[in-house]
Amino acid sequence: MRRILLSFSVNRVLANIMKWGVFSGLLYFSACGLASCNIIQPNEDPVTYGDTYIPNMLRTDKSCYAPGQQVTLSINSLPESSAVVRYKHLGQTLSEHPLTALQWTWQPPNNDFCGYMAEIHGTTDDKRDTVYAAIGIDVSSDPARFPRNGFLSKYDKMMDKQINAVIDDLCRYHINYVQFQDWHWKHHRPLAGTAAQPMDVWTDIISRNCYRSTVDGYIRAAHNHGMATLFYNLAYGVLEDYENDGVSREWLIYTDKNHSTIDVHSLSSPFKSSIYLANPGNADWQAYLRQQNDEVYSVFDFDGWQIDQLGGRGSVYDYNGNSVNLEATFGQFISNEKSARPDKRLVMNAVGQFGQQNQIAAAPVDFCYTEVWNHSNSNGYTIFSDILTNNAEWSSGKQTVLAAYLNYNHGRSGRGLFNTPGVLMATAAASVWGGTILQLGEHMLCNEYFPNNNLSMNGELKRAMIRYYDFAVAYENLLRPDVPAGGINSDWFGVDVTTKDDRCKFNQWGPKMGQIATVGRHVGNRDVIHLLSYRNATHLDWCDTDANQGAQTMINDLTVSFNVNSKPNRVWVASPDWQHATAEDADWEYNNGTLTITVPALQYWTMIVIEQ
C-alpha cells in the first residue's frame, strides 16, 4: 500500500486502523485527497544528485557476485602515501597486496553466501595504520539470501548515461533487488499496447509519461550490476475502463452483498482513474492477470513481480454476496502465480502485517516484505524487532525487508533534509534484528508514494549510509545467519553489560531513553553483542516522524564487562560509525567467567564479536 490511496469513508479508515494498526497520518490523506497534497504533485523530479565528493571512494562493479565470479574494484583517487588492499572475512585477514592502480580485480573464495570487506590501509607520518577506505562484497548465488531492496520511480526520456548513474549509485549501496514502481500503463493491463506491438510511450496512474527505452535501459543496467528486477503492481487493481479490456464485474469485490457498490480507492485528477478492486481469490481474475503478466515478461526482461495490496478493507463480498476474507486469498494467489511461472521471483507486501502469518510468509516469495505503519514514541524500535522475529518464525527463516518511511510528517510538510540521527537509529535497529529497510532509489524514501522526493540526504547522511550498507554486507553472516539448530529465533539471548564509566548506562533490549540497549545473538562458535545508543534520544519512535531525533555523541575507549561461558579465543569489534565499518581486535581480559573489553568507539551502533 505504498501509495495509500485511502479515499473511502473516514469510518472505514478508522476501522482499518483498529484492525491492523495503520499510522494515524493516513487520515491526513483521506481528508485532503491525494491530488491536493503538495507532496505528490506529478511534476516532482525524484532524481537527487550528490552534493559532496568523497575522496578515496571505493566501488565494485556489481552489488553481489556468484561464487567463482571475479570482483572488479576501483577507487577514485589513490592515497598520498603507499597503501595496501586487505581482504577480510568476519574480521580475519585473507590476503593483501599493494595498491598501485585505480582499478584492479580480486578473486574471492568459492564459498557461497559470504560477506567480505576490502580495506585500503596505509601508514601516517607516525607509522600508525590508517584505514583510508573500505567496501563490503557479497558473494551469493541467490540475492534472496541477503536481500537489499531498492526502487525506481520515474521513467521519462533518459539517456544511458543518466540511467547508469542511478544504477551505479544503487550498486555502491549493494542493492540487489530493484522495484520498478509506477512503471505500468494500467493496473489490470500493465503492458501498454500488446506483446506484438508494445507502445514506446504511455502514461502511468498519475498521467506521467513513461518510455519503454528507459524501462528497458534500467533493466539492462540493473542486470549488468547483478541486481534482480521486480515490476510493481497490485494483486487486484483495475481502472475504470476494465470492462473494455475484458475484465468482468463478476470478478470484483463489493462493499455490499448485492454487488451494487464496487470497493474502490477514489482518485481525482491528475490520476487518470480511480482504482477498483478485484477478488484475488477469483480463479478467472487470476488467469486474466497471469496472461497480462506473461505479456509483460515477453516484452521486458523483468525477473519477477513485486505484488502489492491495500491492507484490511473491512467487510467485502464477491459478486454472489459471499463474504471475502482477503488475507486468506493471498497464499493461494502467490502459489498459483509461482506454479505458472516458476522461473520468476515473487515478493508481496504485507501492509501492517496484513496477511503475513499463515499466508504470505509461508508462500513461495523470495523474502518477507512488511510495510510498517505502527509506531510509538515510547517503544517504536521494538516494533521492528517484533516484526522481524515474527516473520522469521512464520516463514521458517526467510529474510525480511521493511518498507518504513522515515521523517514522515517532516516530509509531508514540504522540501527539506532527512534527519541523520533518526535515519541511522532506525537503520541500526532493523539491521541488528536481521532486517533491512527499503530506503534508496533515485532518492531516499520519506513517503509511500515513491516518486515523492521532498526530503534529501545531506553529505553526512550519504557518507553514513554507504558505511551502514558496507557493514550490512561485510558482516551479513553475523547479522542474518542461517537458521540455528535449535530452531527459528532460538539464537537470541539477553546480556547484562556493566561499566564503571559514568558516561553511560546499559539495559537489555528494548531501548530506554538516556541509555545503551544491548542485544545478544549466538552465531555458530561466536557470540555477537550489539550496543545501540539512545543516550541522547528525544523519543523512541523509529519513524522520527517530525525529524527531531537527537544526535548520539561518540564515546571512545569505553570499558565494559559481561559474563561469558568460557575464555574466548578472540574478541573483535566493528561499527558502521567508525573507521569505515572495519573490524579491529579489542583489548580484553577474562576473569572467572567475566569478560572485560575496551570498546574503541560507540556512537549509534557497535558490534562486539566473541569467538570461542
Secondary structure as the mmCIF struct_conf table of DSSP 4:
data_model
#
loop_
_struct_conf.conf_type_id
_struct_conf.id
_struct_conf.beg_label_comp_id
_struct_conf.beg_label_asym_id
_struct_conf.beg_label_seq_id
_struct_conf.end_label_comp_id
_struct_conf.end_label_asym_id
_struct_conf.end_label_seq_id
TURN_TY1_P TURN_TY1_P1 ARG A 2 ARG A 3
BEND BEND1 PHE A 8 PHE A 8
HELX_RH_AL_P HELX_RH_AL_P1 VAL A 10 TRP A 20
TURN_TY1_P TURN_TY1_P2 SER A 24 GLY A 25
HELX_RH_AL_P HELX_RH_AL_P2 LEU A 26 CYS A 32
HELX_RH_3T_P HELX_RH_3T_P1 LEU A 34 SER A 36
HELX_RH_3T_P HELX_RH_3T_P2 ASN A 38 ILE A 40
TURN_TY1_P TURN_TY1_P3 PRO A 42 ASN A 43
TURN_TY1_P TURN_TY1_P4 PRO A 55 ASN A 56
STRN STRN1 LEU A 58 THR A 60
BEND BEND2 ASP A 61 ASP A 61
BEND BEND3 SER A 63 CYS A 64
STRN STRN2 TYR A 65 TYR A 65
TURN_TY1_P TURN_TY1_P5 PRO A 67 GLY A 68
HELX_LH_PP_P HELX_LH_PP_P1 GLN A 69 GLN A 70
STRN STRN3 VAL A 71 ILE A 75
BEND BEND4 ASN A 76 SER A 77
BEND BEND5 GLU A 80 SER A 81
STRN STRN4 ALA A 83 HIS A 89
TURN_TY1_P TURN_TY1_P6 LEU A 90 GLY A 91
STRN STRN5 GLN A 92 PRO A 98
BEND BEND6 ALA A 101 LEU A 102
STRN STRN6 GLN A 103 TRP A 106
BEND BEND7 ASN A 110 ASN A 110
BEND BEND8 ASP A 112 PHE A 113
STRN STRN7 CYS A 114 THR A 123
TURN_TY1_P TURN_TY1_P7 ASP A 125 ASP A 126
STRN STRN8 ASP A 129 VAL A 139
BEND BEND9 SER A 141 SER A 141
HELX_RH_3T_P HELX_RH_3T_P3 PRO A 143 ARG A 145
BEND BEND10 PHE A 146 PHE A 146
STRN STRN9 ASN A 149 LEU A 152
BEND BEND11 ASP A 156 LYS A 157
HELX_RH_AL_P HELX_RH_AL_P3 ASP A 160 ARG A 172
TURN_TY1_P TURN_TY1_P8 TYR A 173 HIS A 174
STRN STRN10 TYR A 177 PHE A 180
TURN_TY1_P TURN_TY1_P9 GLN A 181 ASP A 182
BEND BEND12 TRP A 185 TRP A 185
BEND BEND13 HIS A 187 HIS A 188
BEND BEND14 LEU A 191 ALA A 192
STRN STRN11 GLY A 193 GLY A 193
BEND BEND15 ALA A 195 GLN A 197
STRN STRN12 PRO A 198 PRO A 198
BEND BEND16 ASP A 200 ASP A 200
STRN STRN13 VAL A 201 THR A 203
TURN_TY1_P TURN_TY1_P10 ILE A 205 ILE A 206
BEND BEND17 SER A 207 SER A 207
STRN STRN14 ASN A 209 TYR A 211
HELX_RH_AL_P HELX_RH_AL_P4 ARG A 212 ASN A 224
TURN_TY1_P TURN_TY1_P11 HIS A 225 GLY A 226
STRN STRN15 ALA A 228 LEU A 234
BEND BEND18 ALA A 235 TYR A 236
STRN STRN16 GLY A 237 VAL A 238
TURN_TY1_P TURN_TY1_P12 GLU A 240 ASP A 241
HELX_RH_3T_P HELX_RH_3T_P4 TYR A 242 ASP A 245
TURN_TY1_P TURN_TY1_P13 GLY A 246 GLY A 246
HELX_RH_3T_P HELX_RH_3T_P5 ARG A 249 TRP A 251
STRN STRN17 LEU A 252 LEU A 252
STRN STRN18 TYR A 254 TYR A 254
BEND BEND19 THR A 255 ASP A 256
TURN_TY1_P TURN_TY1_P14 LYS A 257 ASN A 258
BEND BEND20 HIS A 259 HIS A 259
BEND BEND21 THR A 261 THR A 261
STRN STRN19 ILE A 262 ILE A 262
STRN STRN20 VAL A 264 HIS A 265
TURN_TY1_P TURN_TY1_P15 SER A 269 PRO A 270
BEND BEND22 PHE A 271 SER A 273
STRN STRN21 ILE A 275 LEU A 277
STRN STRN22 ALA A 278 ALA A 278
TURN_TY1_P TURN_TY1_P16 PRO A 280 GLY A 281
HELX_RH_AL_P HELX_RH_AL_P5 ALA A 283 VAL A 299
BEND BEND23 PHE A 300 PHE A 300
STRN STRN23 GLY A 304 ASP A 308
BEND BEND24 GLY A 314 SER A 315
STRN STRN24 TYR A 317 TYR A 317
TURN_TY1_P TURN_TY1_P17 TYR A 319 ASN A 320
BEND BEND25 GLY A 321 GLY A 321
STRN STRN25 SER A 323 SER A 323
HELX_RH_AL_P HELX_RH_AL_P6 LEU A 326 ALA A 340
TURN_TY1_P TURN_TY1_P18 PRO A 342 ASP A 343
BEND BEND26 LYS A 344 LYS A 344
STRN STRN26 ARG A 345 VAL A 351
TURN_TY1_P TURN_TY1_P19 GLY A 352 GLY A 355
HELX_RH_PI_P HELX_RH_PI_P1 GLN A 356 ILE A 360
TURN_TY1_P TURN_TY1_P20 ALA A 361 ALA A 362
BEND BEND27 ALA A 363 PRO A 364
BEND BEND28 ASP A 366 PHE A 367
STRN STRN27 CYS A 368 GLU A 371
TURN_TY1_P TURN_TY1_P21 ASN A 377 ASN A 379
HELX_RH_AL_P HELX_RH_AL_P7 GLY A 380 TRP A 394
TURN_TY1_P TURN_TY1_P22 SER A 395 SER A 396
BEND BEND29 GLY A 397 GLY A 397
STRN STRN28 THR A 400 ALA A 403
TURN_TY1_P TURN_TY1_P23 LEU A 406 ASN A 407
HELX_RH_AL_P HELX_RH_AL_P8 TYR A 408 ARG A 412
TURN_TY1_P TURN_TY1_P24 SER A 413 SER A 413
BEND BEND30 GLY A 414 ARG A 415
STRN STRN29 GLY A 416 LEU A 417
HELX_RH_AL_P HELX_RH_AL_P9 THR A 420 VAL A 432
TURN_TY1_P TURN_TY1_P25 TRP A 433 GLY A 434
STRN STRN30 GLY A 435 ILE A 437
STRN STRN31 LEU A 440 LEU A 440
BEND BEND31 GLY A 441 HIS A 443
STRN STRN32 MET A 444 MET A 444
BEND BEND32 ASN A 447 TYR A 449
TURN_TY1_P TURN_TY1_P26 PHE A 450 PRO A 451
STRN STRN33 LEU A 455 SER A 456
HELX_RH_AL_P HELX_RH_AL_P10 GLY A 459 ALA A 474
TURN_TY1_P TURN_TY1_P27 TYR A 475 TYR A 475
HELX_RH_AL_P HELX_RH_AL_P11 GLU A 476 LEU A 479
BEND BEND33 ARG A 480 ARG A 480
HELX_LH_PP_P HELX_LH_PP_P2 PRO A 481 PRO A 484
TURN_TY1_P TURN_TY1_P28 ALA A 485 GLY A 486
TURN_TY1_P TURN_TY1_P29 ILE A 488 ASP A 491
STRN STRN34 TRP A 492 PHE A 493
STRN STRN35 THR A 498 THR A 498
BEND BEND34 LYS A 500 LYS A 500
TURN_TY1_P TURN_TY1_P30 ASP A 502 ARG A 503
STRN STRN36 PHE A 506 GLN A 508
BEND BEND35 TRP A 509 GLY A 510
HELX_LH_PP_P HELX_LH_PP_P3 PRO A 511 PRO A 511
TURN_TY1_P TURN_TY1_P31 MET A 513 GLY A 514
BEND BEND36 GLN A 515 GLN A 515
STRN STRN37 ILE A 516 VAL A 523
TURN_TY1_P TURN_TY1_P32 GLY A 524 ASN A 525
STRN STRN38 ARG A 526 SER A 533
TURN_TY1_P TURN_TY1_P33 ARG A 535 ASN A 536
BEND BEND37 THR A 538 THR A 538
TURN_TY1_P TURN_TY1_P34 TRP A 542 CYS A 543
TURN_TY1_P TURN_TY1_P35 THR A 545 ASP A 546
BEND BEND38 ALA A 547 ALA A 547
HELX_LH_PP_P HELX_LH_PP_P4 GLN A 549 MET A 554
STRN STRN39 ILE A 555 ASN A 563
BEND BEND39 ASN A 565 SER A 566
BEND BEND40 ASN A 569 ASN A 569
STRN STRN40 ARG A 570 ALA A 574
TURN_TY1_P TURN_TY1_P36 PRO A 576 ASP A 577
BEND BEND41 TRP A 578 TRP A 578
HELX_RH_3T_P HELX_RH_3T_P6 GLN A 579 ALA A 581
STRN STRN41 ALA A 583 ASP A 585
HELX_LH_PP_P HELX_LH_PP_P5 ALA A 586 ALA A 586
STRN STRN42 ASP A 587 ASN A 591
TURN_TY1_P TURN_TY1_P37 ASN A 592 GLY A 593
STRN STRN43 THR A 594 LEU A 602
BEND BEND42 GLN A 603 TYR A 604
STRN STRN44 TRP A 605 GLU A 611
#
